Every structure is written in structure tokens, then in C-alpha cells.
């Protein structure tokens, strides 16, 4: 069993909390960071937040495999979630 199959959503959420304020880059090379407030992820490049439920949907889709880019996650904020998922190890590039 690989690391991804063992990772739970709670593991992911803990990792998201640890990576707050770290720099990430979108596919277009735009730098951003995020913070977690309650059940939402606030990206410094956006006014709207990404909800915990959207992150969970994206996580489940990533676990199914075949995610080759942000659009495959199919949720609001996917362009910001994708690089985070890659760094955390949810998605292998």
C-alpha cells in the first residue's frame, strides 16, 4: 500500500495546517500562500475562500487517480489546491 492509500482526510487537513503561509505556485507560475480559518482555506490571491467540503471532494477525486492537472479536481479553487496536493503527496507528478 502506498502513502496516498494510507492518507486520510484528517491527515490531509493536518498537513494543510502545517503548510500555511508557505509559498506555492500555480501552473501559470503565480506565487500564492494560504491560511486556514475554521473550515475554510483563504488564498491570498482570491477574495473567496475554498471550503473544507470542496477540499474533501478534491481529495477524494485525487485519491481515485488520473488527476493530471488542476481542472481534473473539478472544484472551486482547484488551481490553488493542485500544487498543494502535489507538495503534500496527494498527487504524484
C-alpha positions in Angstrom: 0.0 0.0 0.0 1.4 3.4 -0.9 1.4 6.6 1.2 -1.6 8.0 -0.7 -3.8 5.0 0.0 -3.0 5.4 3.7 -3.6 9.1 3.9 -7.0 10.1 5.4 -8.7 13.4 5.0 -7.7 14.2 8.6 -4.1 13.6 7.7 -4.5 16.0 4.7 -6.1 18.7 6.9 -3.3 18.4 9.4 -0.8 18.8 6.6 -2.7 21.8 5.2 -2.4 23.4 8.7 1.3 22.8 8.7 1.9 24.3 5.2 0.0 27.6 5.9 1.9 30.7 4.8 4.4 28.6 2.7 4.9 29.9 -0.9 3.2 27.8 -3.6 3.0 28.4 -7.4 0.1 27.9 -9.8 0.6 26.2 -13.1 1.0 29.7 -14.6 3.8 30.5 -12.1 1.8 32.9 -9.9 3.0 32.8 -6.3 0.5 32.5 -3.5 0.1 31.3 0.1 -2.9 30.4 2.2 -4.2 30.4 5.7 -6.8 28.1 7.3 -9.6 29.8 9.3 -12.1 27.3 10.8 -13.3 25.1 7.9 -12.0 27.3 5.1 -8.8 27.9 3.2 -8.1 31.6 2.4 -5.8 32.1 -0.6 -4.0 35.4 -0.6 -4.7 35.9 -4.4 -8.5 35.4 -4.0 -11.3 37.1 -2.1 -13.4 33.9 -1.8 -12.4 31.0 0.3 -12.2 27.3 -0.5 -14.5 25.4 1.8 -13.4 22.2 3.7 -16.1 20.3 1.8 -14.6 21.4 -1.6 -11.2 20.3 -0.4 -12.6 17.0 0.7 -14.2 16.4 -2.8 -10.9 17.3 -4.5 -9.0 15.0 -2.1 -11.4 12.1 -3.0 -11.0 12.7 -6.7 -7.2 12.8 -6.3 -7.3 9.5 -4.5 -9.1 7.9 -7.4 -6.1 8.7 -9.6 -5.9 10.1 -13.1 -5.6 13.7 -11.9 -3.2 15.2 -14.4 -3.9 18.9 -13.7 -6.0 21.3 -11.7 -9.1 21.0 -13.8 -9.4 17.3 -13.1 -10.1 18.1 -9.5 -13.3 19.8 -10.6 -13.8 22.1 -7.6 -13.6 25.8 -7.0 -10.0 26.8 -6.2 -8.5 23.7 -7.9 -5.7 25.8 -9.4 -4.6 26.5 -5.8 -5.3 23.1 -4.4 -3.4 21.2 -7.1 0.1 22.5 -6.2 -0.6 22.0 -2.5 -1.7 18.4 -3.1 1.4 17.8 -5.2 3.7 19.1 -2.4 1.9 17.2 0.3 2.0 14.0 -1.7 -1.7 13.6 -2.5 -0.9 13.8 -6.2 2.3 12.5 -7.8 3.7 14.3 -10.7 
